[in-house]
Structures are given as C-alpha cells and as structure tokens.
Amino acid sequence: MQCAISLTEQTKITSFLSKLGGKIGAVGEQMRQTKAWKKGCFSRRCLCEAAWS
C-alpha cells in the first residue's frame, strides 16, 4: 500500500518537524541551565553552612 502525499503536505510536515526539533532543543538548553543553577544554589548553601559551623 502506497500513500501519496502532495509536495505541499510534505513541506508542511517538514516545517512542523523542524519547529518541533527547535522547541525540543530549547527545552533541553533550559534544562541544562536549570541544572547548573540548582548546582550553584546547593554549592552556595554548603559554603554558607560551613561558614556558620
């Protein structure tokens, strides 16, 4: 069974998948930055606790 998709539909699908890939990449970067921020918060917390001990 063969499915014939017009060039217009193929272009729409390609555009959608490209935009989706961009959004996935942006979320991945946001996650990386959040993890780095979290790590920094814990690091500063440990330093503060050590200073008060």
N, C-alpha and C positions, 0 to 999 in steps of 0.2 A: 504494500500500500504506500503510495507516494502522496506527499502533501505539498501542494504548490502554494507558495507564499509569494505575494507580489513584492516587487522591489520596494514599494512604499512601506509595506508592513515590515520587511526586513530592516529598513532604515529606522523605523520606529523602535523595533526590538533592540537594535544595536545601540541606539541613543539611550533607551531605558537602562540597559545593562551597563553602559558606560557611566551614567549618572549614579546608578546603584553602587558600582565599584568605587566611585569617588566618595560617596557617603560612607561606605564601609571603611575606606582609608581614613577619612576624617574622624570617625568614631575610634578607630584604632589609635590615632595620634592623641585624641582626647584621653583615652585610657592610659596611654603612656605618660602623659603629663600629670594625670591624677595620681598615678602610682608614684611618680617622682615627688610630687607634693606631699603625699602621705608619708613617704620615706623621710622626707625632710622634717615633717612635723614630729615623727617619732624620734628622730635624731636630736632635735632641739629639746624635746621633752626629757630625754635621757640625760642630756647635758645639764638641764635645769635641776633635775632630781639629784644629780651627782654634786652639784654646787651647794645644794641645801643639806646634803648629808653630812 
